[in-house]
Amino acid sequence: MTKKTWIIIIISALGYFVDIYDLILFGIIKKESLFALGYNEITYKVYEVSLFNYQMTGMVIGGILWGMIGDKRGRVIVLFGSILMYSIANILNAFVTDINTYKILRLLAGIGLAGELGAGVTLMSETIAKGKRGLGTMLIVTFGALGGVFATLVGNKGAMLNSLFDTNLQNWQMAYLVGGIMGLLLLLLRTSNLESTMYIKMEKSGVKKGSLWQIVSSGDLLKIYMSCIAVGIPIWFIIGVLINLGDRFAFKNSGIHIEVPICIMWTYIGLSTGDIVSGVLSQLLRNRKTVIYIYLTMAFFASCVFMFTTDQKPNFYYTMSYVLGFATGYWALFVINSAEQFGTNLRATASSTVPNFVRGTVVPITWIFVTFSAHPDAKMIQIAFFICFICFLLAVFGTAMIEDGFDKELDFIH
């Protein structure tokens, strides 16, 4: 790989590290921050879901916005512009004093968080040799996933930093500040000559670019697009329902209380190792779809074990969080294979919107789960399984409908 390729991979990996840190952080400090704003155990359960959904809705909006900008104005401007936006939003989040401001800032942070991964993967895929695209994505996503682990550590011990900086901030405030400052430091790595030659060539051609309408108005492109989204949906069912709301399953099954931040930490350790294995396996097989099918199978059975196993101690749920994380480690393959389906004039739009639309599906998924399981006579586990089955069924059909992009030449337009 060339020096330019390595620079792109390093910057993208660092950016995705901060991206995942901020994306996961709310799930870790949500209870502490809401209690600090004066809410109790009952009202907290209402706002923990609504704030998370504001963040994920922001990611859907941001996916569209940054994707079109990436194709119209270039990949590099998105890579750094998105980092700037979510960094400022998280710094401001440390000083929030009311729930409405909290919602607005999570929405803005979500919009910012939506751009970094798509821009980084697009830029890398258009620069690296085609046979090594999977490895490049694996490096970005594997290192980035560790941001979730770091978020857990800072989210639980952020107050320890007060002594270093001579502040009296609460733990959750310090955690938001750390994320924002890390992002701002990344902006110092701005480099002007990173833009891909494929994009520069396409831009000079005058072809229409950055149009989501071009995708949704074409039957063939829309079918591919919707199939790409379907492939990733189980990942965010697992993260949004089984992990973020894992304490509900543990209490329902075993009558015990577990720490959701610990579940999140082990999930992202699993995700990081799962991405390494899936990346290496796809290189050995020279095939992405076969590996995705393997991971979907693992993830489905691991989800069933998590939901239906009863009378277990907390360590069971922490172990299963790691297993579920590992089984969702096809995220890197899902992202790069989505980017490989579309021409240079639509690639950033697709690679930004697809993963963020997948993240956005967690809003209706959690709404359906919370709404139907809230009824006194509801069978929570059965409701979760029904949603799980539909998500995985869509993913299997989606995988079958898309082309394997392992050796695909990307220098083309739609």
C-alpha positions, 0 to 999 in steps of 0.5 A: 500500500502507498503512503497516501493509502496508509494516511487515509486508513490511519485518519479514517480509523482514528476518526471512526474511533472517535465516531464510535466513542461518541455514538456509544457514549450516551448508552453508557452515561444516559442514566447518570446524565438524566438523573443529574437533570432531575429525572427519576427511575420512571421518567428516565426509562422514557427519555433513555429511548427518546434521546437515543432515537433523536441521535439515531434520527440525526444519523439518518439525516446526516447520512443523506446530507454528508453523502450528497456532499461527499459526491458533489464536493469531495470525500475529504471535506466530509471526513473533516466536516463531520468530525467538527460537527459532532465534536462541537455538539458533544462539548456543548452536551457536557453543559446541557441543563434541560431535556429539550436542549439535550434532544437537540444536541443529540440530534446534531451530534447524530448528524455529525456522526453520520459522515465519517465512516462513509467518507473514510471507506469511500476514500479508502476504497478508491485509493487502495488496490481492489484486492485489499479493500476488505483489509483496509476497511477491516483496519478502519472498523476494527480500530474504530470499534475500540472506541466503544471500549474506550467510551465505557472506560471513560464513561465509568471513570471520567470523574478521575480526570477532574484531578488532572484538569482541576475541574469539578465536572460530573463524570458524564460531563467529562466523558462528553468533553473527552469525546469532543476534544478528541475530535477537535484534535483530529482536525489537526491531521487535515491534509489537502492532497488526500482526495481520490483520483477516481473522484477527481476524474469523475468530477472533471467529466461533468456527470451528474453526481450525489443524487439520492433521487437517482438511486431511488428513481431507478428500479435496479439501483433501488433494489440494490440499495434496499438490499444493502440496507437489509443486510445490516439491520440485524446488527442494530437490532442486537445493539439497540435492543439486546445490548442497550436494553439488556438489563430488561432481558436479564431481569425478565429471565433471571430476576437479576440486574446487570450493568449495561455499560459493561455489556456495551464494552464487551459487545464492542470488544467482540465486534472488533475481534469479529471484524478482524476474523471476517476480514481475514476470512473474506481475503482467504475465500476471496468472497464477502457474501459467504462470510456474511452468511456465516456471521448472520447464522452465528448472530441469529443463534447467539440472539436466541440464546441471549433471549431465551436462556433463563436463570443465569448470573450477570457473567452469562449476559456479559459473555453473551454480549461479547459473543453477540458483538463478535457475530455482528463483526460483519459490519466492515464487510457490509459497509465496503460491499455496499460501497462497491455496488455503486459508481463513483458519482453515487458512491459516497451517497450510498456508503454514507446513507446505507449504514446510517439508514441501518442505524436509523432502523433502530428507531422503529425497531426499539419503538415497536419493542418498547411499545408492545412489551410495555403492556402488562400482559405482554410476553417481552421475549416472544416480541423480541424474537419476532422482531429478531426473526424479521430482521434476520430474514430481511438480511438473508434476502438482502445478501442474496440480492447483491453482487459480491464486490471483492474483485470488482473494479470501482472506476465506473459511473451510474 
